[in-house]
Amino acid sequence: MKRLRIGLVGTGSWASATHAPALAAHPDVEFSGVWGRRPEVASALAAAHATTSYADADALFAASDAVAFAVPPDVQAPLAARAAAAGCHLLLDKPVATTVAAARDLAAAAEAAGVASVVFFTLRFAGPTSAWVAEQAAREDWFAGRADWYSSFYAADGSSPFSSPWRAQRGGLWDVGPHALSVLMPVLGAVTAVTAAAGRADLVHLILRHDTGASSTATLSLTTPPKASGVTVELRGETGTALMPSGGGALDAFRSAVDALVESARSGQPHACDVRFGLRVTEILALAEKQLPAG
């Protein structure tokens, strides 16, 4: 079977540590090239993986069947809409955008072009957590859940290689909020209402109502002191509780996301984490953000 030509938009730490190695090694993929806003970095990343560096994004789209994105969300959305219009399937990062208008435009572009899309919510593709979500979603007795994301991403010296202006500006709501929603909604149902409250620094608390009648909470932060950091997802149902396991690296998870895009592109069947799901996540987070103090 012909390999899918997948190009990469982005040259930062996330692209070089995860996207490029996974695309270069995937047996069903021809890594068709790299484009980034810094040509010299794009050239170096492309050379490291024996592919082509493009000076123009549209030239990369023309040479590809699909495009993976590793850029800030509000850079991603218009570029991905252009890629879809060029006939490219989309492997998107979360969140797909930080405004509802941009996310809707992207979803509309993908639908109009008839291209497949997958949004890389890490926990939905990492082996232990994706299996756990599927197992819990098969049960119908859950009535409550919580997702606590206390990250020390910007604590202490803030030296994370994945630090970026958009994360510093948008905080935990937009960076780890998508992770929380991606595991709560498949199990407890679509979110029908959200209430948000602010804590210290970027800490945000959400109360969510789901269409099954269940409810959940999410606590989100990138600025937790390291000794207080941690991630917990817990469900409560008629027969007891369930805790989400840890484990599963980003590289393996991204390989699974590539698998999912290849399968969706070949079969024509939409993936559960497609751009429409990404749009819904953006809509929920935007509703929450409106309830928080400005700035």
Secondary structure, DSSP 8 states (H G I E B T S, - for coil): ---EEEEEE--SHHIIIIIHHHHHH-TTEEEEEEE-SSHHHHHHHHHHTT--B-SSHHHHHHT-SEEEE-S-HHHHHHHHHHHHHTT-EEEEESSS-SSHHHHHHHHHHHHHHT--EEEE-GGGTSHHHHHHHHHHHT---EEEEEEEEE--TTSTT---TT--HHHHHHHHHHHTHHHHHHHHHHHH--EEEEEEEE-STT-EEEEEEETTS-EEEEEEES---GGG-EEEEEEEETTEEEE------HHHHHHHHHHHHHHHHHH----TTSHHHHHHHHHHHHHHHHTS---
